Amino acid sequence: MSGRGRGLTALGLLLAGLALASLWQPQDPFAIDLASRHAPISPSHPMGTDHLGRDLLSRMMLGAGNTAMVIVIVASLSFGLGTLVGVTAGLARGPIGSALIRTAEFVIAVPTLILALTITTLFGLSPVTAGLALGLATWGPYALLAHALTLRTLGQPHVLAARSLGVGRAGVAARHVVPETTDTLLTYLASDAGRTVVSYASLAFLGLGAETSQPDWGAMLFEYRGYVFDAPMLLIWPGLAITLTALTLNLALEPRPGHPGSRHRPKLKET
């Protein structure tokens, strides 16, 4: 199996594990037991309990599904929309291509928090709306990268030969542009996937993730922030989950030395 195949397999296993963790928990994550508040790590509570006696492991597992859902939504939306806009702009050029690129640049300039506030106000708080907000806020760099790669591909001798033989834009896009740009775009997706986990946790910390009645890693950091000195493990567990998930995503999708995607690692200018 190739490095890319192993990476995608690892990504699938990670997302499946997060989703399954949200479907089954060893205890009721909402059960309050004040007599067991701040209980230490034990066989019955492998991560201890919080200030209301709720099992931390169960709450962490229930919140894992939200993160998996957001990762899938953001990756699909930003990668799909960005690639479509960038390739279309490169093939169309002229006023249409310029307008598409200006739109992508405008999206990059819009603060993610403003967009998230707007979407959650219209559609309510949920991982889906948070994923939509992050996806709509992050497709701009993909479009600019896809546009640059498209222009480079269109200048290749074999593509120029195909055009001279009468191959239309759709054929050139399907046979040459998309296949030759996808690998580099996936490389950028690798570096962006871990950032998605941190971004969603940040939105959840601000109250823009799942409903406050549902456990969420970012929301747990906000809820437990007052116990940073009395019970620091309440913050360490969700913080560790966010860090390890982001790190695993980066390691799973990062191209290995010698992989085609590692020779031209994209570098985008921060705005």
C-alpha positions as CSV (number, residue, x, y, z in Angstrom):
1,M,0.0,0.0,0.0
2,S,1.3,3.5,-0.9
3,G,2.0,6.1,1.6
4,R,-1.1,8.1,0.5
5,G,-3.2,4.9,0.9
6,R,-1.8,4.2,4.4
7,G,-2.5,7.8,5.3
8,L,-6.1,7.7,4.1
9,T,-6.6,4.4,5.9
10,A,-5.3,5.9,9.1
11,L,-7.6,8.9,8.6
12,G,-10.6,6.6,8.0
13,L,-9.8,4.6,11.2
14,L,-9.4,7.7,13.2
15,L,-12.8,9.2,12.1
16,A,-14.5,5.8,12.5
17,G,-13.1,5.6,16.0
18,L,-14.3,9.1,16.9
19,A,-17.7,8.3,15.5
20,L,-18.1,5.0,17.3
21,A,-17.0,6.6,20.6
22,S,-19.9,8.9,20.3
23,L,-22.4,6.0,19.9
24,W,-21.4,4.1,23.0
25,Q,-20.2,5.2,26.4
26,P,-19.5,3.0,29.5
27,Q,-21.7,5.2,31.6
28,D,-24.4,7.8,31.2
29,P,-22.5,11.0,30.4
30,F,-25.3,13.2,31.8
31,A,-25.8,11.3,35.1
32,I,-25.1,13.7,38.0
33,D,-23.7,12.2,41.2
34,L,-22.6,15.0,43.6
35,A,-21.3,12.4,46.1
36,S,-18.7,11.4,43.5
37,R,-17.7,14.9,42.3
38,H,-14.0,15.3,41.4
39,A,-13.5,11.5,41.9
40,P,-9.9,10.4,41.0
41,I,-9.0,8.0,38.3
42,S,-10.4,4.5,39.1
43,P,-11.6,1.4,37.3
44,S,-15.2,2.7,37.3
45,H,-14.1,6.2,36.2
46,P,-10.9,5.8,34.0
47,M,-10.6,9.6,33.7
48,G,-12.3,10.6,36.9
49,T,-15.4,12.7,37.3
50,D,-16.2,16.4,36.9
51,H,-17.6,18.9,39.4
52,L,-21.1,17.3,39.1
53,G,-19.9,13.8,39.4
54,R,-20.3,13.0,35.7
55,D,-18.0,10.4,34.2
56,L,-15.4,12.2,32.2
57,L,-14.5,9.3,29.9
58,S,-18.1,9.0,28.7
59,R,-18.4,12.8,28.1
60,M,-15.1,12.8,26.2
61,M,-16.4,9.9,24.0
62,L,-19.7,11.5,23.3
63,G,-17.9,14.7,22.2
64,A,-15.6,12.8,19.9
65,G,-18.4,12.4,17.3
66,N,-18.8,16.1,16.9
67,T,-15.2,16.5,16.1
68,A,-15.4,13.7,13.5
69,M,-18.4,15.3,11.9
70,V,-16.8,18.7,11.6
71,I,-13.6,17.3,10.1
72,V,-15.6,15.6,7.3
73,I,-17.8,18.6,6.6
74,V,-14.9,21.1,6.5
75,A,-12.6,18.9,4.5
76,S,-15.3,18.1,1.9
77,L,-16.6,21.6,1.6
78,S,-13.2,23.5,1.5
79,F,-11.5,21.0,-0.7
80,G,-14.4,20.5,-3.1
81,L,-15.5,24.1,-3.4
82,G,-11.9,25.4,-3.5
83,T,-10.9,23.0,-6.2
84,L,-14.0,23.7,-8.3
85,V,-13.5,27.5,-8.2
86,G,-9.8,27.4,-8.7
87,V,-9.8,25.0,-11.7
88,T,-12.8,26.9,-13.2
89,A,-11.0,30.2,-12.9
90,G,-7.8,28.8,-14.4
91,L,-9.7,27.4,-17.4
92,A,-12.0,30.3,-18.0
93,R,-9.6,33.1,-17.4
94,G,-10.7,36.6,-18.5
95,P,-13.4,38.4,-16.4
96,I,-15.0,35.2,-15.1
97,G,-11.7,33.8,-13.9
98,S,-10.8,37.2,-12.3
99,A,-14.1,37.4,-10.6
100,L,-13.8,33.9,-9.1
101,I,-10.3,34.7,-7.8
102,R,-11.4,38.0,-6.3
103,T,-14.2,36.1,-4.5
104,A,-11.7,33.6,-3.1
105,E,-9.5,36.5,-1.9
106,F,-12.5,38.1,-0.3
107,V,-13.4,34.9,1.6
108,I,-9.8,34.7,2.9
109,A,-10.1,38.3,4.3
110,V,-13.4,37.6,6.1
111,P,-12.8,36.7,9.8
112,T,-13.9,33.1,10.6
113,L,-15.6,34.2,13.8
114,I,-17.8,36.7,11.9
115,L,-18.9,34.1,9.5
116,A,-19.5,31.5,12.3
117,L,-21.6,34.0,14.2
118,T,-23.7,34.7,11.1
119,I,-24.3,31.1,10.3
120,T,-25.0,30.0,13.8
121,T,-27.5,32.9,14.2
122,L,-29.3,31.8,11.1
123,F,-29.3,28.0,11.6
124,G,-28.6,27.5,15.3
125,L,-25.8,25.8,17.2
126,S,-24.7,22.4,16.0
127,P,-21.5,20.7,14.8
128,V,-23.0,20.9,11.3
129,T,-23.4,24.7,11.3
130,A,-19.9,25.0,12.8
131,G,-18.5,22.7,10.1
132,L,-20.3,24.8,7.4
133,A,-18.9,28.0,8.9
134,L,-15.3,26.7,9.0
135,G,-15.7,25.1,5.5
136,L,-17.0,28.3,4.0
137,A,-14.2,30.3,5.7
138,T,-11.4,28.1,4.5
139,W,-12.0,27.2,0.9
140,G,-10.3,30.4,-0.4
141,P,-6.7,29.2,0.0
142,Y,-7.7,25.9,-1.8
143,A,-9.1,28.0,-4.7
144,L,-5.9,30.1,-5.0
145,L,-3.7,27.0,-4.9
146,A,-5.9,25.1,-7.4
147,H,-5.9,28.2,-9.7
148,A,-2.1,28.4,-9.6
149,L,-1.7,24.7,-10.2
150,T,-4.2,24.8,-13.1
151,L,-2.2,27.6,-14.9
152,R,1.0,25.6,-14.4
153,T,-0.6,22.5,-15.8
154,L,-2.1,24.2,-18.8
155,G,1.4,25.4,-19.7
156,Q,2.9,21.9,-19.8
157,P,3.9,20.6,-23.3
158,H,1.6,17.5,-23.2
159,V,-1.4,19.7,-22.3
160,L,-0.6,22.2,-25.1
161,A,-0.4,19.3,-27.5
162,A,-3.8,18.0,-26.4
163,R,-5.3,21.4,-26.9
164,S,-3.8,21.7,-30.3
165,L,-5.4,18.3,-31.2
166,G,-8.8,19.7,-30.4
167,V,-9.4,18.5,-26.9
168,G,-11.8,20.9,-25.2
169,R,-11.6,22.5,-21.8
170,A,-13.7,19.8,-20.1
171,G,-11.5,17.1,-21.5
172,V,-8.3,18.9,-20.5
173,A,-9.7,19.4,-17.0
174,A,-10.8,15.8,-16.5
175,R,-7.7,14.2,-18.1
176,H,-4.9,16.5,-17.0
177,V,-5.7,19.4,-14.7
178,V,-7.7,17.7,-12.0
179,P,-5.4,14.6,-11.7
180,E,-2.3,16.7,-11.7
181,T,-3.5,19.1,-9.1
182,T,-5.3,16.8,-6.7
183,D,-2.2,15.4,-5.0
184,T,-0.8,18.8,-4.1
185,L,-4.2,19.9,-2.9
186,L,-4.4,16.8,-0.7
187,T,-1.0,17.7,0.7
188,Y,-2.4,21.1,1.8
189,L,-5.5,19.4,3.1
190,A,-3.1,17.3,5.3
191,S,-1.7,20.4,7.0
192,D,-5.2,22.0,7.2
193,A,-7.0,19.0,8.8
194,G,-5.3,19.3,12.2
195,R,-6.0,23.0,12.2
196,T,-9.7,22.2,11.7
197,V,-9.8,20.3,15.0
198,V,-8.2,23.3,16.8
199,S,-10.5,25.8,15.1
200,Y,-13.7,23.8,16.0
201,A,-12.5,23.5,19.6
202,S,-12.0,27.3,19.6
203,L,-15.6,27.9,18.3
204,A,-17.0,25.4,20.8
205,F,-15.1,27.2,23.6
206,L,-16.9,30.4,22.5
207,G,-20.2,28.7,22.5
208,L,-20.5,28.3,18.7
209,G,-20.2,24.5,18.6
210,A,-22.8,22.0,19.8
211,E,-25.6,22.9,22.1
212,T,-24.4,23.7,25.6
213,S,-26.3,20.6,26.9
214,Q,-24.1,18.3,24.8
215,P,-20.5,17.5,25.8
216,D,-17.9,18.9,23.4
217,W,-14.2,19.1,23.8
218,G,-13.9,22.8,23.3
219,A,-17.0,23.5,25.4
220,M,-15.6,21.3,28.2
221,L,-12.5,23.5,28.3
222,F,-14.8,26.5,28.8
223,E,-17.0,24.8,31.4
224,Y,-14.1,23.5,33.5
225,R,-11.9,26.6,33.2
226,G,-12.7,27.6,36.8
227,Y,-11.2,24.4,38.1
228,V,-7.8,24.8,36.5
229,F,-6.1,24.8,40.0
230,D,-8.4,22.6,42.0
231,A,-8.9,19.9,39.4
232,P,-6.6,20.4,36.5
233,M,-7.3,17.0,34.9
234,L,-10.7,18.4,33.9
235,L,-8.9,20.6,31.4
236,I,-6.0,18.3,30.6
237,W,-8.2,15.5,29.2
238,P,-10.1,17.5,26.5
239,G,-6.9,19.5,25.8
240,L,-5.0,16.3,25.3
241,A,-7.7,14.9,23.0
242,I,-7.6,18.0,20.8
243,T,-3.8,17.9,20.6
244,L,-3.5,14.2,19.9
245,T,-6.3,14.2,17.3
246,A,-4.7,17.2,15.4
247,L,-1.3,15.6,15.6
248,T,-2.6,12.2,14.3
249,L,-4.3,13.9,11.4
250,N,-1.1,15.7,10.4
251,L,1.0,12.6,10.7
252,A,-1.5,10.4,8.9
253,L,-1.9,12.6,5.8
254,E,1.6,14.2,5.7
255,P,3.4,13.1,2.6
256,R,6.5,11.0,3.3
257,P,9.9,11.8,1.7
258,G,10.0,10.7,-1.8
259,H,6.2,10.9,-2.2
260,P,5.2,13.0,-5.2
261,G,3.3,15.4,-3.0
262,S,6.3,16.1,-0.9
263,R,8.4,17.6,-3.7
264,H,6.3,20.6,-4.1
265,R,4.9,21.4,-0.8
266,P,2.6,24.4,-1.2
267,K,3.3,27.6,0.8
268,L,0.5,30.0,1.0
269,K,0.9,33.6,2.2
270,E,-1.0,34.3,5.4
271,T,-3.4,37.2,5.1
